[in-house]
Amino acid sequence: MVKSMTGFGRGEAADEDYRICVEMKSVNHRYLDLGIKMPKKFNPFEAEIRKKLKKDIERGKVDIYVTCETFSEKAVSLNYNEVLAKEYMDIFRQMSERFAIENDVTVSSLSRYPEVIATGQTEEDEEVLWRLLEQALTGALEKFVDQRKKEGEHLLSDLTGKLADMEGWIGEIEARSPQILGEYRARLEEKVKELLEGSGIDENRIAAEVTLFADKICVDEETVRLRSHIKTMRATLDRGDSVGRKLDFIAQEMNREANTILSKANDLEISGTAIELKTAIEKVREQIQNIE
């Protein structure tokens, strides 16, 4: 199935202690570029996150945002530094004895001194964090891939229509080419008659000139190759998977053949049709840039 390179997905997972949310969005990119923004405590899981994403994503610039809410009161703890508090008290006692003043230090006043009481983070269970993160990531990834597939269906429908248009332009060129030779022969005979003023026409010479002209404007090879490229592109689209790069290469070959037809054109009608053909190919190339 053809997939677009643009998409969005969101997933959540929660228990009594945490709520983890994962959001993913992507835009076109030549290769796979993963950008992950998450709290530091999830850094140990980055390799696993990348491994999981690469199973379902092959191209695109993908940004992943991870947020975490903590509900547990155990997440933050208060601790006092007994050693530092004792040092403060020893100094206060020494000052009291040295200057003969009352030592009026209370527990509340002691607690306000720097670093006597500090907040700390309790150690978190990585297994629990990974279980919730993986659940949220899986939900976001499923929605992300599903949206890419739906957008890919629209791209496939549009490309199929454009390929049919291209076949129509090629058919017009193929139908017009023999008519050009007939018209050229008629014009050539008319000019020869005028020059010779009614004298006999050398049919062999006329035939030779027409043959040279036919070789010059012949686009049979180009139209045959174009039809072959269209057939290959259809087969590639039907195969699906990550086909964007191959489709882009085929479109480049199509454009090369269309340029050759336009350069050989010695007829306004074929020139106009070849321009329409090139326009259709350019539209196909633009759409292919959105395919994974």
ABEGO torsion letter per residue (X at the ends): XBBBABBBBBBBBBBAABBBBBBBBBBBBABBBBBBBBBAAAAAAAAAAAAAAAAABABEBBBBBBBBBBABAAABBBBBBAAAAAAAAAAAAAAAAAAGBBBABBAAAAAABBGABBBBBBBBBAAAAAAAAAAAAAAAAAAAAAAAAAAAAAAAAAAAAAAAAAAAAAAAAAAAAAAAAAAAAAAAAAAAAAAAGGBBBBAAAAAAAAAAAAAAABAAAAAAAAAAAAAAAAAAAAAEEBAAAAAAAAAAAAAAAAAAAAAABABAAAAAAAAAAAAAAAAAAAAAAABX
